[in-house]
């Protein structure tokens, strides 16, 4: 469906995507390549097909790079969050230990 000539919306029946993904890449349409890319991106058995699609389609290659970078950023964010939580936990234990020490000293 065209939206003013500059934007298009494609509808792909995901139930038929498995059948499409088995076709040779040169027999898969551009919109179908995108659908296969997003559906099977994390499927190790489809890695060769995804790589072949990315090699033929510059936009998909770029999208793969962006998704890889987002994944790396997410891993780094999770690591930093874990470090931050560990630091907060340590500070809380120190505060509790000081509190207990003051209570014992006042007894």
N, C-alpha and C positions, 0 to 999 in steps of 0.2 A: 504494500500500500504506500503510495507516494504522499509525502506531506510537504507540499509546496515545491517539490523538485529537488530539495537539498537533503531531506531526511527520508529514510525508508523504514518501515516496520516489516519484518519478516516473521512469519509464523511457521514453526517447524513442529510436526507431531513427534514428540519424544518417543512414543511407542514404536515409531518406524525408524528411529535413529540407529538402533543396532543393525538393522538391515543396510542402512546408508553407510555406516562405519565400515562395513565389510567390503564395500566397493573400492576399487583402486582410486587413489586420490585424484587423478586427472578426470575421473568420472563423477566426482562430487562437486556440486555447485558451491559458489562462494558462501552463501548463507548457511548451507549445510555444513561446510567446513568449520564455520564458527561454532555451530551447534555441537559438532563432534568434539571440537577443541574444548569447549566448556564442560561438556558432559564427561569426557574421558581424560581430562587433564591429569587427574591424580591416579588413574588406573595404570599400574605398572605393565600390564599386559598390552596396553595400547600405546606405550611410549614410542615405539617406532612409527606408528601411524601419526601420532601427534607431531613428532619431529619432522616427518615428511610434509605434513600440512603446513607447519611453521616455515619450512624451507621454501615452500611455494607461495606463501601469502605473507607479505611484509607486515601487514597490520596484525596478524596473529602472532608473528614472531615478536613484535613490539609488545603486544599484550602479555605474552608469556614472560618477557623480561620484567614488565611491571609487576605481574603477579609474583614472580620470584622475589623481587625486591620487597614487595609488601610482606611476603612470608618471612623474609629475613628480618624486616623491621618488627614484625610481630614476635619473633623469637627473641630479639634483643629487648623489646618492651617487656616481655614476660620475665626475662632474666633480671632486668633492672627492678621490676616490681618485686621480685622475690628477694633481691638484695635489700630493698627498702623495707620490706616487711621484717626481714631478719634483724635489721638495724633497730627498728621500732620495738621489736620483741626484746632485744638486748637492753634497750633503754628502760623498758617497762620493768624488766627483772632487776635492774640496778636500783630503780626507784623503790620497788618493793623491798629489796634488801636493806636499803637505807632506812625505810620506814620500820622494818622489823628491828634493826639495830637500835634505833631511837627508842622504840617501845621497851626493849630489853634493858637499855641503859636507864630508863626512867623507873624501872621496877625495883 
